[in-house]
Amino acid sequence: MRIIHVAGTNGKGSVCAYLDGMLRSEQKRTGLFTSPHLVKINERIVIDGQMISDERFLEVFEETMQAVDKMKEAGLSHPTFFEFLFGMAVLAFAESRVEYAVLETGLGGRLDATNAVESPAASVITSIGFDHEQYLGDTLEKIASEKAGIIKPHVPVYYAQTTGESDSVIEKEAKKRGSFCKKIGKDAYEILGIEDKHIAFSCASAYYGTTTWKLNNIGTYQPGNALLAMEVMRYLFKENGHPQEWRTALARVKWAGRMEEILPKVYVDGAHNVSAIQAFARSVPKNPDGNIILFSAVKDKEYEEMISYLCKHADAEEYVVTLIDGDRATDAHILGELFRKYTEQPVTVIESVKEAMQYVLRIQGRRTVYCLGSLYLTGMIKEIIQESLSGCGEV
């Protein structure tokens, strides 16, 4: 199988989803490995656009466990949770004879399990920002260096322009490896408008002509992600590609948890670091009826900076703060006090995510609700909504 390896701070999952959709529009069998999952662990292993069944998941788990038993017999350590799932995914892809596998790195790049791939067809690096500094470094150069660790000798690299510091690191690493390197600049596309929950854009390159491209998303950061994926497709298929098919495929892609409308005028967004919060704030349209923001975060994120930016730059009439499950969750009352520090707007703290959702839906009226701050929050809300729609619960 030909492998496309994707790293970066924000946008990895979206780029992977766009690549998968366009590859399938070229009638290719595809495997898609992403993380984390939002509701069901099977989401991480997708073949030909469908997450694997519970039965197939169990089969691949048991086969992988046999390999792990041999590793332990040989004195090797047990793989991590992520490593185990990566092994399962690659096995599932191989047994299904996929032609293209799109792999999203879990953390960083250089030391990530996915970097075991020796000769990918292309390496892709999305936008760089501050996240997981305790592991990746406390400067953009250090973080970019970890992401650039996926670059392989003579394998082309496509990356999203971020800052001069991070761009320079990627360019230097590519040159050192003898790899063709192409930057997708912020001026490479123009947003034409947002209408009917779709964002339309055009490309500066003559290759795409005057075509208007549409995405099933209102995030203003998504055209950059889509164009990054398009440029990889252009390299892979050269004159044999079918851009009109890509256009249709991109308009159909729905990437869960990224400016996803889960109920009328209720959006979940996986923004969980400062740069993602900044991108979210740029995407929130002015709403004459007002907005409500539902927020939670984990302890190891720069949540005060995230809250400060939201209060200063996102248009919201009311903030609701809740508590996600797990030991990593930040106390909701601490988050609430931070919101009150940076805004004069009403701030309500409701620890139960389900009760917080019930509250925002009760007060919503004509306003738009945005839920963000953690992918865990996104997953919990999606699960609550799914249960209520299936008649197993109430929102």
VEXFI-551070 format. One line per 5 residues: their letters; for each residue y negated, z negated, x of N, C-alpha, C. Coordinates in steps of 0.001 Angstrom, whole numbers, plus 500000, padded with zeros to 6 digits. Each point is the difference from the previous one (the first is absolute). Last residue first. Layout:
N
a) Y Z X Y Z X Y Z X ~ ... $
//
This chain:
395
vegcg) 485069 473597 467844 498765 499956 500770 498852 499805 499020 ~ 505767 499236 500193 498750 500148 499260 498830 499955 500969 ~ 505729 501380 499983 498979 498995 500286 498743 500294 499226 ~ 503915 502739 499850 500614 498799 500585 498990 498899 500273 ~ 499486 504740 498291 500283 498994 498981 500620 498728 500527 $
slseq) 498227 504018 502285 501406 500139 499631 500422 498967 498958 ~ 495596 500048 501807 500185 501292 499331 501453 500205 499557 ~ 498834 496126 502484 499362 499940 498676 500211 501304 499238 ~ 501567 499693 504440 500776 499112 499127 499410 499963 498595 ~ 497658 502391 503313 501262 500676 499671 500835 499162 499043 $
iieki) 496049 498092 501715 499700 501059 499038 501280 500713 499563 ~ 500353 496749 503378 499607 499358 498746 499768 501048 498912 ~ 500793 501530 504365 501228 499463 499409 499716 499339 498654 ~ 496375 501590 502533 500790 501129 499496 501278 499502 499325 ~ 497316 496807 502147 499354 500488 498778 500800 501161 499400 $
mgtly) 501429 498233 504138 500194 499021 498930 499409 500497 498687 ~ 499349 502620 503902 501386 500006 499550 500243 499054 498847 ~ 495731 500028 502014 500252 501272 499331 501414 500038 499434 ~ 498861 496364 502698 499354 499906 498691 500258 501266 499196 ~ 501455 499996 504403 500831 499079 499212 499424 499860 498591 $
lsglc) 497605 502407 503222 501062 500810 499410 500961 499136 499196 ~ 494772 498701 500712 501327 499827 500576 500990 500937 499321 ~ 495283 500070 499085 499980 498927 500983 501329 499805 500694 ~ 498313 501910 494718 500177 500355 501408 500012 498763 500886 ~ 499068 502481 494743 500805 498910 500571 500323 500353 501450 $
yvtrr) 496289 501384 495776 500600 500396 501274 500708 498786 500597 ~ 497821 501901 494919 500580 498923 500807 500613 500589 501261 ~ 495922 501382 496107 501128 500448 500817 500445 498840 500885 ~ 497432 499880 494875 499873 499969 501461 501265 500504 500691 ~ 498948 499203 495198 499841 501380 500475 499945 500081 501525 $
gqirl) 502337 495781 498121 499116 500798 499158 499963 501442 500481 ~ 502018 495578 501955 499663 501317 500539 498986 500761 499159 ~ 502330 495479 499634 498539 500109 500117 499542 501408 500353 ~ 504666 498964 499465 499356 499404 498828 498480 500192 500044 ~ 502708 501299 503644 500190 500941 498895 499322 499488 498730 $
vyqma) 499996 497255 503813 499120 501168 500217 500167 501020 498879 ~ 502768 496096 499839 498577 499677 499877 499124 501241 500141 ~ 504650 500315 500738 499739 499796 498571 498513 499739 499760 ~ 501430 500256 504449 500014 501316 499366 499707 499884 498503 ~ 500473 496013 502360 498771 500678 500450 499903 501387 499374 $
ekvse) 503919 497541 499338 498915 499458 499176 498663 500633 500385 ~ 503736 501201 502576 500197 500464 498622 498868 499510 499100 ~ 500121 498492 504451 499615 501417 499940 500134 500514 498566 ~ 498922 494853 501382 501099 500847 499542 499529 501455 499885 ~ 496762 496716 501199 501051 500101 501016 501147 500916 499595 $
ivtvp) 494683 500019 498974 501197 499791 499172 501201 500227 500916 ~ 494186 499637 500090 501243 499814 500760 501136 499690 499034 ~ 494800 502546 499887 501004 499208 499287 501270 499936 500844 ~ 494335 501268 500227 501268 500003 500745 500963 499062 499283 ~ 494877 502850 499105 501032 499017 499621 501279 500179 500827 $
qetyk) 495378 501488 502292 500752 500396 498810 501076 498960 499681 ~ 497067 500109 503879 499499 499200 498884 500744 500325 498709 ~ 501685 500382 505444 499526 500665 498790 499483 498990 498992 ~ 501871 498912 504431 499403 501317 500232 499494 500699 498747 ~ 502151 495578 500172 499088 499992 501147 499228 501311 500110 $
rfleg) 503493 499425 496851 498770 499341 499535 498954 499913 501112 ~ 504265 501755 501049 499291 500914 499094 498688 499372 499540 ~ 502770 497283 502541 499400 501055 500829 499267 501014 499133 ~ 502478 496604 497874 498787 499449 500615 499295 501033 500876 ~ 504174 501200 498104 498968 499877 498978 498693 499475 500562 $
lihad) 503847 500176 502748 499448 501339 499776 498862 499939 498979 ~ 502316 496037 500717 499258 500347 501220 499347 501369 499834 ~ 502869 498625 496649 498736 499262 499906 499148 500230 501249 ~ 504416 501844 499704 499067 500704 499120 498649 499294 499922 ~ 503436 500010 504228 499665 499162 498848 498911 500677 499166 $
tardg) 503219 503022 502958 498814 499168 500200 499690 499251 498707 ~ 504976 501942 501830 498885 500098 499058 498854 499070 500371 ~ 504507 500580 502063 498845 500622 500654 498761 500017 499111 ~ 504438 498387 498652 499356 499073 500932 498732 500567 500626 ~ 501775 501647 495023 500392 499993 501408 499174 499067 500863 $
diltv) 498433 502744 495296 501174 499213 500390 500174 500013 501525 ~ 495040 500478 497800 501249 500759 500067 501137 499084 500438 ~ 495182 499017 497354 500867 499584 501105 501293 500804 499962 ~ 494471 500906 498241 501320 499483 499653 500821 499710 501248 ~ 494650 501221 497658 500796 499754 501210 501322 499354 499597 $
vyeea) 495578 503136 497963 501089 499099 499630 500906 499885 501218 ~ 494600 501697 498668 501125 499955 500946 501014 498975 499489 ~ 495613 503337 497939 500750 498745 500007 501168 500118 500980 ~ 496810 503475 499504 499304 499015 499167 500673 498640 500028 ~ 499684 504405 503696 500841 499196 499108 499164 498959 499269 $
dahkc) 500012 504201 503913 499272 499747 498766 500899 499230 499027 ~ 499902 500090 505581 500737 500479 498824 499266 499562 498747 ~ 498350 498780 504389 500052 501463 499878 500772 500538 498803 ~ 499199 495214 501384 498766 500707 500367 500016 501477 499623 ~ 503785 497086 499276 498866 499464 499251 498710 500770 500263 $
lysim) 503948 501108 502442 500148 500307 498572 498762 499563 499216 ~ 500279 498804 504540 499702 501434 499829 500091 500397 498525 ~ 501161 495570 501163 498577 500229 500242 499631 501457 499740 ~ 504534 498818 499890 499281 499499 498822 498502 500263 500130 ~ 502756 501048 503687 500327 500879 498873 499199 499607 498762 $
eeyek) 499740 497245 503757 499251 501237 500227 500254 501000 498870 ~ 502470 496045 499915 498579 499707 499747 499144 501246 500198 ~ 504694 500223 500895 499656 500026 498585 498539 499626 499729 ~ 503301 501772 503788 498595 499588 500103 499407 499932 498588 ~ 505337 499124 500984 499010 501066 499882 498592 499424 500134 $
dkvas) 504293 497535 499848 499753 500600 501312 499065 501202 499936 ~ 501483 497324 496071 499278 499170 500966 499604 500734 501275 ~ 500453 502610 495222 500885 499164 500817 499195 499358 501125 ~ 498197 501510 494849 500197 500428 501390 500982 499071 500695 ~ 497400 501877 494887 500771 498986 500703 500238 500519 501411 $
fliin) 497022 501321 494981 500218 499978 501454 500954 498892 500415 ~ 497321 503278 495893 501033 498972 500124 500495 500036 501437 ~ 495327 501850 497254 500900 500062 501151 500931 498800 499980 ~ 496740 503178 496390 500570 498685 500314 500927 500184 501195 ~ 495483 502947 497713 501323 499888 500609 500397 498541 500159 $
gdpnk) 496271 503421 496774 500322 498897 500899 501435 500008 500488 ~ 497264 503194 497191 500640 498943 499215 500402 498802 500851 ~ 498082 504002 501864 498995 499370 499124 500573 498863 499159 ~ 501540 501790 504909 500516 499939 498632 498979 499300 499110 ~ 500830 502650 505114 499089 499192 499204 500444 500068 498544 $
pvsra) 503800 500724 503649 498834 500671 499416 499104 499009 499262 ~ 503388 499449 504308 499752 499450 498664 498757 500664 499408 ~ 501659 500807 504525 500659 500777 498950 499695 499507 498591 ~ 498516 497914 504143 499380 501331 499933 500552 500818 498839 ~ 501891 495790 500908 498634 499823 499484 499280 501343 499881 $
faqia) 504329 499911 502014 500061 499738 498562 498590 499937 499409 ~ 500395 500324 504638 500331 501277 499368 500071 499844 498484 ~ 499363 496100 502493 498818 500856 500121 500226 501343 499320 ~ 503628 497088 500328 499043 499497 499004 498723 500839 500030 ~ 503195 500878 503283 500475 500489 498701 499081 499525 498872 $
svnha) 499143 498455 504367 499704 501438 499919 500475 500588 498672 ~ 500951 495395 500868 498566 500257 499842 499706 501482 499846 ~ 504716 498402 498257 499288 499689 501238 498564 500477 499856 ~ 503307 500721 496607 500316 498637 500439 499480 499691 501395 ~ 500568 503699 495394 499061 499644 501079 500210 498548 500412 $
gdvyv) 502325 502861 496469 500630 499210 501056 499084 499591 501131 ~ 499259 500872 494494 499770 500663 501283 500510 499081 501106 ~ 499948 500956 494175 500448 499179 501126 499782 500809 501270 ~ 497646 500118 494730 500495 500611 501223 500539 498940 500962 ~ 498370 501147 494557 500487 498909 500857 500680 500634 501214 $
kplie) 498283 502402 496031 498880 499403 500742 500393 498726 500748 ~ 503807 501419 496992 498684 500634 499853 498887 499188 500680 ~ 504534 499298 502255 499659 499874 498591 498646 500677 499838 ~ 501792 500408 504117 501258 499508 499418 499871 499715 498507 ~ 497747 502985 504341 499657 499501 498674 501291 499588 499292 $
emrga) 498708 500294 505424 500916 500430 498940 499585 499366 498679 ~ 498536 500020 505000 499105 500384 498901 500816 500548 498832 ~ 503193 498763 503044 498794 500468 500678 499069 500603 498956 ~ 504486 498299 499054 499220 498924 500594 498759 500421 500748 ~ 503874 503618 499281 499889 498710 499320 499130 499020 500782 $
wkvra) 499731 505348 499768 500470 499020 500976 499718 498616 499457 ~ 500635 505340 498224 499483 498695 499596 500570 498987 500978 ~ 499407 505748 499635 500419 498789 500719 499319 498766 499426 ~ 499214 504689 498665 501008 499237 499254 500339 498663 500645 ~ 496976 503297 501858 499412 499573 498724 500966 499142 499199 $
latrw) 501425 502012 504068 499050 498913 500250 499414 499469 498699 ~ 502866 503804 499818 500728 498778 500347 499050 498821 500183 ~ 498209 504328 499271 500642 499490 498782 500692 498668 500269 ~ 498177 502188 503674 498916 499592 499106 500562 499400 498716 ~ 502898 502000 503124 499559 498675 500470 498957 499446 499039 $
eqphg) 501432 504349 499301 501021 499049 499563 499626 498582 500434 ~ 497303 503471 501457 499805 499845 498559 501039 499044 499405 ~ 500228 501193 504674 498944 499036 499653 499769 499827 498506 ~ 504088 501567 503112 499490 500437 498697 498938 499005 499520 ~ 502467 501781 505101 499677 498978 499013 499428 500591 498724 $
nekfl) 501228 502233 504261 501017 499979 498948 499737 498951 498919 ~ 497457 500799 504163 499706 501053 499015 501018 500021 498849 ~ 499994 495471 502390 499212 501121 500531 499777 501057 498915 ~ 502472 495570 500089 500419 501229 499321 499236 501238 500432 ~ 499280 495485 501857 501449 500125 499831 500421 501358 499464 $
yrmve) 495316 498864 500503 500672 500147 501298 501495 500263 499801 ~ 497487 499100 496176 499542 501277 500553 500659 500261 501355 ~ 500657 495822 497959 500759 501056 499321 499648 501369 500565 ~ 497479 496387 501496 501361 499900 500545 500886 501078 499376 ~ 495702 499602 498311 499954 500585 501337 501358 499909 500703 $
malla) 499443 497963 495758 499942 501462 499883 500014 500670 501368 ~ 499696 495257 499702 501347 500476 499669 500040 501526 499927 ~ 495814 498084 500629 500813 499683 501178 501436 500496 499773 ~ 497074 500234 496394 499743 501065 500976 500786 499765 501287 ~ 500206 496687 496615 500664 501236 499565 499818 501106 501029 $
ngpqy) 497739 495914 500684 501444 499830 500170 500744 501287 499649 ~ 495403 499937 499197 500255 499979 501442 501474 499840 500302 ~ 498566 499716 495478 499950 501366 500522 500240 500074 501507 ~ 499776 495629 497826 501243 500747 499909 499910 501468 500443 ~ 496506 496411 499561 500634 500101 501312 501232 500906 499964 $
tginn) 497430 498734 496123 499252 500985 500778 500546 500161 501415 ~ 502576 498639 495282 499571 499435 501285 499294 501045 500845 ~ 502217 500427 495566 498534 500016 500077 499483 499403 501307 ~ 504649 502942 498126 499516 498730 500537 498485 500064 500041 ~ 503490 503666 499860 500175 499135 498840 499607 498573 500374 $
lkwtt) 498092 504787 502126 500947 498910 500212 500020 499118 498768 ~ 498466 505442 501632 499860 498819 499147 501082 498987 500321 ~ 497063 504683 502099 501210 499178 500005 499755 498772 499137 ~ 497923 505296 500605 499706 498614 499618 501321 499252 499902 ~ 498577 504651 502936 500877 499278 499068 499479 498600 499723 $
tgyya) 498451 503848 502897 499118 499295 499056 500807 499203 498966 ~ 502094 501081 504892 499109 500784 499171 499114 499145 499111 ~ 503403 498884 503520 500195 499593 498614 499077 500738 499037 ~ 499813 500771 504733 501421 500164 499640 500225 499705 498523 ~ 495838 499285 502327 500137 501296 499332 501436 500233 499538 $
sacsf) 497751 495022 500564 500736 501035 500735 500143 501271 499173 ~ 498064 495881 498305 499061 500785 500813 500693 501161 500702 ~ 501462 497765 495137 500203 499855 501440 499047 500911 500761 ~ 499898 497244 494904 500200 501284 500670 500101 499738 501493 ~ 500899 496952 495086 499350 500199 501293 500273 501405 500509 $
aihkd) 500494 496042 495520 500056 501393 500452 499277 500123 501331 ~ 502612 496000 496752 498914 500284 500930 500189 501419 500516 ~ 501512 497238 495192 500361 500811 501155 498780 500147 500898 ~ 500017 497864 495597 500861 499215 500905 500561 500815 501162 ~ 496738 501833 496911 501282 499799 499339 501021 499358 500942 $
eigli) 496181 501354 502854 500013 500302 498579 501408 499804 499451 ~ 496455 499960 504623 501097 499230 499412 499932 500198 498494 ~ 498176 503094 504605 499756 499174 498820 501238 499264 499551 ~ 499229 502606 504135 499254 500770 499005 499718 499199 498744 ~ 500895 499129 505572 500386 499546 498660 499114 500693 498976 $
eyadk) 501503 501765 504988 498865 499580 499181 500511 499599 498621 ~ 501883 500619 505578 500157 500218 498560 498741 499523 499284 ~ 500462 499724 504712 500965 501086 499795 500225 500296 498523 ~ 497308 496515 502484 499269 501146 499456 500925 501175 499701 ~ 501507 495955 502001 499483 499594 498696 499185 501118 499348 $
gikkc) 504047 501153 503529 498699 499348 499933 499559 499674 498583 ~ 504617 500672 502893 499530 500396 498674 498716 499221 499746 ~ 502647 501541 504767 499281 498987 499232 499568 500588 498662 ~ 504080 501193 503770 498960 500489 499093 499421 498861 499184 ~ 503298 501409 504664 499383 498930 499214 498886 500566 499136 $
fsgrk) 504704 501125 503441 498884 500564 499244 499458 498918 499076 ~ 502596 498515 504441 500161 500314 498584 498737 500618 499417 ~ 501447 497882 504470 500067 501460 499905 500157 500484 498574 ~ 499363 495396 501728 501345 500419 499589 500147 501521 499934 ~ 495825 497936 501074 500952 499465 500979 501420 500485 499703 $
kaeke) 496594 501008 496921 499833 500791 501226 501007 499564 501057 ~ 499810 497513 496035 500561 501331 499743 499917 500876 501256 ~ 497951 495792 500138 501458 499850 499984 500676 501352 499779 ~ 495288 499808 499760 500469 499774 501376 501520 499900 500064 ~ 497902 500360 495747 499842 501243 500764 500559 499851 501416 $
ivsds) 499839 496161 497256 501024 500941 499526 499946 501293 500806 ~ 496685 496765 500861 501317 499486 500411 501100 500991 499628 ~ 495589 500875 498501 500152 500238 501439 501360 499551 500503 ~ 498713 499075 495533 500276 501428 500195 500280 500301 501464 ~ 498572 495646 498822 501409 500244 499649 500372 501467 500204 $
egttq) 495488 498765 500876 500905 499215 500845 501467 500322 499702 ~ 496477 501951 497375 500091 500587 501338 501003 499276 500873 ~ 500974 499770 494840 498847 499647 500831 500183 500658 501363 ~ 502471 501898 496254 499603 498661 499550 498743 499567 500742 ~ 503363 504636 498677 498838 499472 500704 499636 498635 499435 $
ayyvp) 504999 501942 499764 498772 499891 499216 498889 499405 500855 ~ 504472 503064 501670 499477 498658 499717 498670 500060 499264 ~ 504795 502629 502228 498900 500209 499059 499475 498623 499615 ~ 503317 502449 504082 499439 498802 499366 498850 500415 499085 ~ 504772 502343 502625 498611 500062 499533 499592 498748 499224 $
vhpki) 503541 500249 504102 500069 500008 498528 498573 499986 499468 ~ 501299 499672 504746 499976 501371 499474 500215 500093 498488 ~ 501059 495290 501906 499668 501150 500842 500150 501325 499250 ~ 498858 495750 497023 501106 500384 500875 499606 501218 500835 ~ 497662 495651 496898 499839 501357 500544 501100 500276 501024 $
igake) 499182 495776 497671 500992 500895 499389 499925 501409 500587 ~ 496993 496366 501196 501302 499865 500632 501072 500870 499378 ~ 495415 499297 498474 500231 501196 500815 501322 499937 500746 ~ 498529 496247 497489 500319 501102 499085 500353 501259 500794 ~ 498533 496291 502460 501307 499725 499404 500427 501123 499062 $
saike) 495723 500266 501841 500989 500190 501053 501409 499734 499481 ~ 496273 499123 497235 500271 501441 500103 501054 500286 501046 ~ 498490 495583 499627 500771 500362 498808 500378 501482 500048 ~ 497170 498385 503370 501350 499437 500140 500883 500398 498819 ~ 495469 501286 499844 500692 500711 501091 501428 499491 500149 $
ltdgl) 497075 497881 496963 500512 501262 499468 500738 500793 501068 ~ 500008 494683 500403 498988 501062 500061 500616 501273 499433 ~ 502466 495845 500550 498783 499631 499285 498858 500991 500156 ~ 505862 500140 499911 498798 499915 500826 498754 499798 499172 ~ 504794 500157 498564 499576 501310 500492 498766 499964 500893 $
yqehd) 502150 496089 497801 501083 500781 500610 499486 501249 500733 ~ 497113 497006 497677 500800 499081 500813 501142 500720 500700 ~ 497066 502209 496839 499450 499871 501359 500841 499098 500899 ~ 500336 502243 495264 501075 499465 500855 499536 499824 501456 ~ 496562 502838 497833 501079 499421 499205 501089 499543 500964 $
fgist) 495119 503136 499911 500492 498688 500418 501036 499488 498999 ~ 499439 505329 500742 499121 498893 499645 500605 498691 500466 ~ 500564 505923 499786 500233 498764 500764 498992 498940 499557 ~ 502375 504783 497629 498814 499262 500448 500388 498666 500640 ~ 503922 503393 500261 498955 499906 498984 498852 499140 500533 $
ivsaa) 503948 503151 502388 499341 498687 500054 498840 500005 499016 ~ 504916 502876 501463 498796 499930 499169 499425 498596 500085 ~ 503742 503822 502455 499541 498613 499921 498666 499997 499262 ~ 504533 503577 500085 498560 499749 500117 499750 498506 499920 ~ 504388 501688 500355 499367 501310 499899 498490 499875 500158 $
pseva) 503302 496413 502440 499551 500393 498657 499404 501405 500017 ~ 503119 497126 503309 499357 501323 499982 499599 500388 498582 ~ 501885 495577 501138 499612 500526 501309 499210 501304 499930 ~ 500822 495270 496938 500093 501456 499889 499445 500636 501276 ~ 499699 495343 499164 501263 500383 500641 500203 501511 499935 $
ntadl) 496411 497509 497901 499700 500710 501248 501254 500269 500822 ~ 499846 497439 495880 499987 501447 499749 499745 500794 501273 ~ 499822 495192 500000 501370 500526 499939 500024 501512 499820 ~ 495763 497768 502444 500577 500027 498658 501393 500621 500033 ~ 496578 499322 503584 501191 499159 499980 500681 499989 498638 $
rgglg) 496146 502817 500727 500663 499990 501305 501314 499231 499969 ~ 497187 499977 496092 500605 501295 500296 500849 499943 501248 ~ 497509 496669 495980 499593 500578 501279 500594 501382 500193 ~ 502454 497779 496355 498929 499236 500634 499678 500627 501357 ~ 502851 502292 496841 499831 498723 499317 498810 499227 500536 $
telva) 500692 505550 499673 500211 498840 500857 499774 498717 499197 ~ 501698 504653 497859 498795 499180 500149 500321 498812 500905 ~ 502275 505176 499196 500168 498582 500330 498649 499318 500162 ~ 502795 504602 497911 498649 499495 500246 500108 498491 500168 ~ 503496 504490 500396 499854 498573 499722 498592 499582 500391 $
yevrs) 502946 504846 498754 498817 499347 500565 500008 498531 499599 ~ 503708 502576 498839 499487 500899 501039 498798 499398 500715 ~ 504494 497538 497605 498607 500382 499776 499532 500873 501168 ~ 504604 498009 498630 499625 501246 500689 498569 500442 499665 ~ 502646 495924 498825 499515 500905 498950 499545 501344 500562 $
eafal) 501480 496547 502901 501128 500280 499111 499611 500927 498848 ~ 496638 498555 503030 500987 500817 500711 501145 500388 499065 ~ 496714 497026 498364 499450 501348 500180 501025 500927 500648 ~ 501100 495442 499548 499971 500654 498684 499487 501429 500119 ~ 499874 497371 503879 501381 500289 499629 500047 500744 498664 $
vamgf) 495869 498401 501424 500393 501140 500824 501439 500408 499693 ~ 498336 496153 497804 499295 501214 499577 500472 501217 500780 ~ 501640 495675 501177 500531 500458 498717 499382 501331 499581 ~ 498253 497865 503807 501330 500527 500268 500650 500547 498735 ~ 495940 497806 499506 499778 501279 500679 501342 500652 500327 $
lfeff) 500064 495670 498227 499654 500984 498973 499747 501376 500604 ~ 500818 496434 502967 501198 500239 499198 499724 501083 498947 ~ 496403 498436 502574 500896 500839 500795 501252 500370 499220 ~ 496969 496940 498048 499451 501356 500029 500907 500943 500772 ~ 501215 495430 499879 500016 500557 498642 499541 501458 500010 $
tphsl) 501779 498510 504686 499084 499406 499026 500191 500660 498639 ~ 504162 499778 503505 498717 500683 499769 499137 499246 498993 ~ 503524 497574 503323 499977 500578 498654 498657 500697 499803 ~ 501887 499558 505030 499441 499181 498923 500043 500752 498671 ~ 503677 500684 504015 498625 500381 499656 499505 499144 498836 $
gaekm) 504524 500098 502106 499034 499044 500533 498554 500344 499727 ~ 504208 502171 498495 499599 500445 501343 498957 499083 500623 ~ 501525 499310 495570 501179 499874 500863 499673 500357 501439 ~ 496706 500699 496759 500151 498561 500250 501208 499742 500907 ~ 499250 504427 498570 498924 499568 500898 500176 498534 500376 $
kdvaq) 502853 501766 496758 500373 500483 501339 498949 499602 501035 ~ 499087 499050 495505 501106 499158 500457 500447 500407 501407 ~ 496806 502668 497857 499411 498742 500456 501089 499053 500511 ~ 501297 504050 497990 499412 500257 501319 499402 498722 500586 ~ 501651 499775 495648 501123 500207 500924 499493 500244 501419 $
mteef) 496882 499753 496506 500481 498676 500368 501188 500095 500961 ~ 498269 503924 498040 499107 499505 501058 500468 498632 500485 ~ 502277 501885 496378 500245 500795 501205 499158 499500 501166 ~ 499262 498038 495802 501295 499579 500542 500365 500783 501265 ~ 496020 501166 497643 499900 498646 500557 501312 499604 500681 $
velfr) 499899 503975 497570 499349 500162 501305 499822 498650 500680 ~ 501802 499993 495651 500899 500724 500906 499401 500097 501404 ~ 497354 498146 496547 501069 499089 500411 500942 500680 500993 ~ 496612 502605 498063 499396 498996 500875 501082 499065 500542 ~ 501190 503103 496709 499859 500637 501320 499408 499022 501008 $
edsim) 500338 498521 495561 501344 500244 500527 499930 500596 501407 ~ 495994 499369 497580 500547 498714 500444 501370 500197 500642 ~ 496864 504245 500249 500526 499139 498941 500487 498679 500591 ~ 495941 502952 502222 501447 499978 499894 500452 498983 498959 ~ 495360 502721 499571 500522 498867 500774 501500 499892 499774 $
qgdiv) 497313 504673 499745 500580 498947 499176 500475 498847 500877 ~ 498090 504272 501609 499060 499477 499014 500532 498885 499124 ~ 502545 502067 503619 499591 501062 499062 499165 499449 498851 ~ 501592 496084 502392 500593 501290 500362 499665 501017 498909 ~ 498502 494719 502061 499841 501021 498964 500573 501317 500505 $
ireni) 499362 494425 501065 500873 501107 500405 500036 501021 498865 ~ 497432 496015 499577 499812 500293 501418 500812 501210 500474 ~ 500162 497954 495540 498813 500850 500188 499848 500446 501448 ~ 503288 496766 498408 500440 501401 500087 498835 500953 500220 ~ 499413 495289 499089 500213 500321 501408 500449 501451 500204 $
kvlhp) 496747 498219 496005 501439 500100 500245 500237 500520 501414 ~ 495500 498989 498554 500786 499318 498968 501478 499959 500386 ~ 496795 501649 503159 499128 499251 499100 500792 499197 498980 ~ 501069 501544 505368 500214 500406 498612 499110 499123 499124 ~ 498329 501194 504973 501044 499216 499334 500312 500603 498636 $
stflg) 500228 503269 503114 500018 498554 499773 498572 499513 499790 ~ 503587 504847 500408 498700 499333 499993 500194 498501 499811 ~ 502577 505193 500677 500185 498582 500296 498635 499345 500113 ~ 502596 504800 498089 498728 499292 500159 500287 498520 500185 ~ 502423 505363 500076 500204 498560 499999 498665 499336 500286 $
trkqe) 501709 505262 498050 499177 499030 500724 500519 498579 499886 ~ 500918 505795 499501 500580 498702 499663 499294 498952 500853 ~ 497647 504746 498507 500724 499278 501048 500574 498701 499437 ~ 497004 503636 498016 501440 500006 499703 500830 499364 501114 ~ 495121 500172 499496 500559 501078 500839 501525 500073 499872 $
srlmg) 497615 496608 497825 499486 501247 499405 500436 501218 500809 ~ 501017 495688 501583 500870 500339 498876 499521 501262 499290 ~ 497357 498323 503458 501273 500478 500558 500962 500389 498876 ~ 495922 497980 498803 499810 501385 500447 501275 500573 500599 ~ 500015 495445 498617 499777 500889 498858 499872 501451 500413 $
dlyac) 500356 496698 503372 501248 500116 499256 499842 500971 498833 ~ 496142 498899 502456 500910 500838 500785 501294 500238 499234 ~ 496955 497010 498107 499499 501376 499922 500900 500957 500775 ~ 500966 495412 500253 500280 500499 498647 499527 501437 499844 ~ 499006 497769 504053 501445 500229 499878 500343 500596 498642 $
vsgkg) 495588 498632 500697 500284 501200 500792 501484 500350 499905 ~ 498691 495985 497987 499476 501152 499268 500294 501297 500737 ~ 501131 495914 502090 500867 500279 498864 499545 501222 499220 ~ 497294 498488 503647 501323 500494 500435 500865 500413 498810 ~ 495372 497993 500071 500270 501379 499577 501375 500528 500376 $
ntgav) 497495 496134 502907 499901 500261 498561 500305 501461 499707 ~ 500879 498390 504403 499704 498742 499310 499994 500189 498491 ~ 503159 502924 503513 498591 499836 499639 499802 498685 499271 ~ 504195 504067 501055 499485 498662 500313 498535 499937 499581 ~ 504780 503370 499475 498637 499681 499579 499661 498546 500323 $
hiirm) 503614 504510 500975 499819 498570 500237 498530 499646 499768 ~ 503971 503884 498747 498551 499854 500118 499730 498498 500032 ~ 504611 503324 500964 499355 498733 499646 498493 500078 500213 ~ 504794 503158 499030 498713 499982 500700 499225 498783 499496 ~ 505573 500647 500288 498806 500000 499152 498755 500000 500884 $
//
